[in-house]
Amino acid sequence: MKHFEFSSRLGIYIPRIEVEWEKLTKQEQESILMQWENIRGHIPDQIAAIETVINQKQAALDSEDDFTVSCRLNSEISEHASVINDLWLWFRQNQHVSERMHT
């Protein structure tokens, strides 16, 4: 995908435009916007999938007696929550990009 790179941490492609927006042709801009809108539309699904994992880890944590395992689960839950936060930031921060498609 030109102008996008896959973030293994977030599980989605994120924009990576190496030239000024205005220097892209109208056709390139429209293509990027359409691709982004498609990617952006999947972000809530990605968040829901991660929330499922968090819920599973929290359930495991509730019954875990081993301190080391509890610490590991807490750390994993924290990392997943951080990913969700970053995904919401991408979803909201780039909402103006999606709005350009409709103007």
N, C-alpha and C positions, 0 to 999 in steps of 0.2 A: 504494500500500500504506500504509494508515494505521498509524502507530506505527513505521514503518521509513523509512529514506532510503537511496538508492542511493549507494554509494561508488564513484566511477569509478576511484579508485586501487586498491581491493581487488577490484572487479568483482562485488560482492555487495551486497545490502541489509543494513544494520545497524540494530539497534534504536534508536529515538529516541522514547522514552516521556516525554512532557512533564508528566505528572502522577504522583503517587505511586502505586505499584503497588496499594496497598490501596484507593485511591479508584476504581479501575476495577471495573466489574462482573465477576462471575465469568465471564460469557459473553465479555466483552472479554479477560479474562486468558487464557481457554482458546484463544481465537482467536489471540492474540499468540503463545502458546506453540506452537501448531500451526504457525503461519507460520514461527516461528524454527526449529523442529525441521526443517522442510522446507529452509530456507535453510542451516542448519548442516550438513545432510546433503550439501550440494553443495560445501562448503568443500574437502574432500580432492580433489575433481575439479578445482576451480579451482587448487589448489596443484600438482597434477600437470601441468596445462596450462602453468603458469608455469615449472615445472621443465624442461619440454620446450624452452621458449624459452631458458632459461639454458643448457641443454646445447648448443643451436645456436650461441649467442653464444660459449660457451667453445670450441667447435670452430673457429669463425671466428677467435677470438683466438689459438689455437694456431698458425695459419698466417699471422697478420697481421704484416707488417714495418713498416708505417707507425705511428710512435709516437702520432700524434694519434688515429688510428683505434683503436689499442689502448687508449688512455686512455678514449675514448668507450665502447668495448665493456665495459671494466672498470666504468665508472660505471653503465652500463645493467644489468650483471649484479648489481652491488651494490644497485641500486634494486629489482630483481626479488626478490632475496633478502630485502630489507627487507619487501616486500609479503608474501612467504611467511611470514615471522616474525609479522607482524601478523595474518595469517589464522589461524595456529595459536593465537595468543593469543585471538582471538575464539572459535575452536572450543573451546578448553579453558576459558577464563574463564567462558564462559556455559554450561558443561556443567550447572551447577546449575539453570539455567532449564529445560533439557530434563528434568532429574530431577524437577522439580515436576509435570510432566505425568503422571508415573507414581505419584505419591503421593496 
